[in-house]
Amino acid sequence: MGAHGSCCSCEDERSTNYSEDGKKVRREARKRLPNEFTIVVDRRNGEGLGLDATPEKGSLTIKRVTPGGLVDKWNCALREGHAERVGPDMRVVEVNGRYNSAMQLIAACREQEVLHITVAPKHDSSS
């Protein structure tokens, strides 16, 4: 995903996306939690997201936003301190309807299309 690709070699639970008759199973929509937000970035021209992230419990924990990447451009379009600026320790929890699997999130982020990336704020220290 990012310049370092730190999340590319992870092992995560693999879920079956097909029923016994070979048809793709329709996933139930994930319920959005308070404080989550969705950013929209366009990868159709091949630009990188500019995220360094590591897998963690079915999500991707953001370690760094790389300058010049699509996520950095998203951040630059928002005022300083805006609640929807993406930063370290936030988590990618869903990408284009895929969730609960870090490997699925990584695969979705690599696709060259418009990405709808749902981000959760930094972990609450009480959880």
C-alpha positions, 0 to 999 in steps of 0.5 A: 500500500505505501512505500514500505508495504509493511502490511503486504506480508501479513497472514490473516483469517481467510473467509470463504466468499462463495456458497456450496453451489459456487455462487458468491455470498452477499455480505451483510452491510457493516454497521458504521460506528460513531466517529468513523468517517469515509474518505473517497480517493480515486486510484484510476490513474494509478497513484498510490494511497501513501499509507503505511499500515499494519494488520490488526484484528481484521483492520489496518492500523495506520502507521504513517501517511506518506507525503504526496500520496492520495490520502495526504492530498485528501488531508491537504484539502481539509483544514488543520485539525479537521476531524476527517484528516487521516493520521497515525494510529487510526484504523482502516475498517472498511474499503468498498464494502469489504471488512473484517479481514486485513487481507481483504482490505489490502486487496481492495486498496490495491484496486485501481478504482474509486475507493471508499475507505472507512476510517476509525479514530485512534484506539480508545485507551479504555478498550 
